Amino acid sequence: MANNHRTIGNVCRGIWNRLCLGIARLLFPAQLRTPFYKMAGVKIGKGSKIAATVDIDHSAPELITIGENVWVTRGVMLLCHQRDLTQYEVGKPVMDCELKYAPIVIKDGAHIGIGAIIMPGVTIGKGAIIGAGAVVTRDIPDYCVAVGSPARVIKDFAAKSREA
Ligand SMILES: CC(C)(COP(=O)(O)OP(=O)(O)OC[C@H]1O[C@@H](n2cnc3c(N)ncnc32)[C@H](O)[C@@H]1OP(=O)(O)O)[C@@H](O)C(=O)NCCC(=O)NCCS
């Protein structure tokens, strides 16, 4: 999906998203924030908490799906868009490349550590744990721990329980 075009509908949608996400940031506890994230289009399951300082991509919050009992901690960024570099070439401003959008899915029970960045198109598996400061560019399987930039799996609890 690519969308670089400024229509009245897009601008209104952008204002609405910024308003909902901005109000959410002011509220405490986390349960009060959830309806505002939902109004901006984020899908959030029961029992999930999003910290006040989480940066939700205001250009496409409807592309974010968060399961049940997920914890997205302080300073995390959920990013659903980036420039399409297949159109980039020497002498061309990168800003002339179209934006491309991709969904983020965070499955039930996942925990996203402080300051992590989740890149467009990534699925975080059920019960997965993302380390503080990780930059997640690829899908993370269920019940794995992933750290670093780019994030790599360092522990696999699913494999461990299969061995047991
Ligand atoms: C990722 C995390 C869950 C791993 O915990 P753990 O399984 O106990 O990890 P360990 O301490 O056994 O560390 C395993 C290895 O990963 C490294 N590591 C741990 N956390 C890391 C991180 N965030 N980034 C990079 N490397 C990390 C350790 O240095 C260690 O490396 P080594 O084997 O080369 O010595 C934890 O370190 C973390 O980042 N938790 C998030 C904290 C957070 O955001 N809390 C919010 C509370 S609301």
The ligand as an ORCA input file, in Angstrom:
! r2SCAN-3c Opt
* xyz 0 1
  C      15.536     -8.922     26.843
  C      15.399     -9.250     28.321
  C      13.968     -9.651     28.607
  C      16.325    -10.419     28.536
  O      16.242    -10.835     29.857
  P      17.029    -12.181     30.270
  O      16.440    -13.331     29.543
  O      17.051    -12.251     31.739
  O      18.449    -11.889     29.621
  P      19.909    -12.134     30.162
  O      20.188    -11.155     31.239
  O      20.051    -13.598     30.412
  O      20.759    -11.712     28.890
  C      21.015    -12.564     27.817
  C      21.952    -11.843     26.853
  O      21.227    -10.815     26.172
  C      21.855     -9.548     26.396
  N      20.770     -8.582     26.558
  C      19.819     -8.574     27.510
  N      18.982     -7.568     27.313
  C      19.409     -6.916     26.219
  C      18.935     -5.782     25.517
  N      17.842     -5.146     25.902
  N      19.605     -5.395     24.413
  C      20.713     -6.065     24.017
  N      21.206     -7.153     24.639
  C      20.563     -7.558     25.726
  C      22.677     -9.721     27.653
  O      23.736     -8.814     27.684
  C      23.137    -11.143     27.517
  O      24.190    -11.173     26.588
  P      25.445    -12.193     26.783
  O      24.817    -13.577     26.754
  O      26.318    -11.901     25.625
  O      26.023    -11.854     28.125
  C      15.769     -8.052     29.222
  O      17.151     -7.836     29.265
  C      15.091     -6.764     28.749
  O      15.607     -5.997     27.937
  N      13.863     -6.575     29.310
  C      13.054     -5.416     29.035
  C      13.070     -4.495     30.240
  C      11.971     -3.507     30.159
  O      11.767     -2.871     29.140
  N      11.264     -3.393     31.235
  C      10.088     -2.572     31.287
  C       9.417     -2.835     32.577
  S       7.867     -2.079     32.585
*
